[in-house]
Amino acid sequence: MAYHFDFSAIVDYLPLIGRGIVFTLALTALGAVFGIGIGIVGSVCRAWRIKPFNYAFAIYVEAIRNTPFLVQLFFIFFGLPALGIKLDDWQAASLTMVINLGAYCTEIIRSGVQATPRGQIEAAQALAMTRAQIFRHVVLRPALQKVWPSIASQVVIVMLGSSVCSQIGAEELTFAAGFISSRNFRSLETYFTVAAIYLLLAIALRQLLLRYGQRFIVGRSR
């Protein structure tokens, strides 16, 4: 028996899908800003072996990179209340996104920091540049230029991974899909639509980061 597609059953839920998109992008933006910030600090501590922070970041990176995102989310949302730390779905999802992306960005940016030639740092010191100027212009900016495509890809991966946040009731895009499917019983059309939206968001976000990220974050026009 032939299946008859009926996407009209989704039209009434477009506002809900829109809110899910906004929630997903807000999570991604928050995770990217603070996750990259953590990555910069962690990469410097690890690359320059700043004790005891290099050991702390090494443990942090290994713990996050070798555990599933969903387990991290459940640990924060369901586990922390046992210690008296209660977070709502938005706070738990945001914190998990930041922690997860921060660990990966630490290793990505570290590779760029370690690629900085020692001669460039010595030349900057000979020009009487301050440590802050050397770090910003000689170490950090070139490092971010080298690894920015990898950072952009990791941000997209985390954005797609945010779909599991629906498991704690976070009203992102996948949560909206589950709700719609339970109401219109058109699972194929619903999840096909949401999959297409994720695809478009991933492509658009990657292009946006690659086109404008270098200009506004790294400081280089493309």
Secondary structure, DSSP 8 states (H G I E B T S, - for coil): ------THHHHTTHHHHHHHHHHHHHHHHHHHHHHHHHHHHHHHHHHTT-TTHHHHHHHHHHHHHTS-HHHHHHIIIIIGGGGT----HHHHHHHHHHHHHHHHHHHHHHHHHHTS-HHHHHHHHHTT--HHHIIIIIIIHHHHHHHHHHHHHHHHHHHHHGGGGGGGT--SHHHHHHHHHHHH--HHHHHHHHHHHHHHHHHHHHHHHHHHHIIIII----
